[in-house]
């Protein structure tokens, strides 16, 4: 191989690494951390989800309750039903993959005792937040559990008939409650429900805890499901969402929830991460 070709390749590599380093530093400076929502890999075991998260170079994971653990645990699922030994071993397995389990969700229940179990479990696993959709009548309990276990409450917005499909409903429910309670903003669901997702983000200023971050395709004739796509290629204007987060001085986790190409989503997600890094570099 000719010398000038080698030099050119090395120069390109150095530039790429520098850009990645700058992007990482930029995100760190703004208090943003990429995570993976393990539902992205729900066709695989949780063990495999940890391995795939490591392959992506992402350091954090939000585990969904009910994710099959796999390996020696077989069909046992992630959640409060895990015994003490399993909890420690799963946490260690995550650490071995250089990944930390920072949250769990989306948790939904109308049973008070199950909320206590979930928060106790999250605390025991050293998580930072629980992603959930609490019944309106249980808000006093949920706020008490948040304080008792020192956990943030990130309220997700599933589509209707979920109570929280519209951010105004969430804001009304938590108006006089702790600032540790706020939104897990699923920006795709807002847009699919006909809401302006950028306006939704602006409305939640000061109440954004975390994200289920994504981009989605435009409506297609004859199709009812608007699937996820590589960030920057869809209709959600990822760059503008990040700009709003910057203006609001948001700090927290952006969980990648990529709901497409289920069995081979790693290449797509790598492009999402690259777009995120490049955009952050340009925003600095």
HUFEN-V739015 format. One record per run of one state. SS is the DSSP state (alpha for helix, beta for strand, coil for the rest). FROM is the first residue (numbers start at 1). TO is the last residue. Records with the same first field share a line. If there is no record, write none. Layout:
SS = FROM-TO + FROM-TO
This chain:
coil = 1-2 + 31-31 + 42-45 + 57-59 + 64-67 + 69-70 + 74-76 + 78-83 + 97-99 + 108-111 + 125-128 + 133-135 + 150-151 + 157-166 + 175-180 + 193-196 + 204-207 + 214-214 + 217-227 + 230-237 + 248-251 + 257-265 + 284-284
alpha = 3-30 + 38-41 + 46-56 + 71-73 + 84-96 + 112-124 + 136-149 + 167-174 + 187-192 + 197-203 + 238-247 + 266-283
beta = 32-37 + 60-63 + 68-68 + 77-77 + 100-107 + 129-132 + 152-156 + 181-186 + 208-213 + 215-216 + 228-229 + 252-256
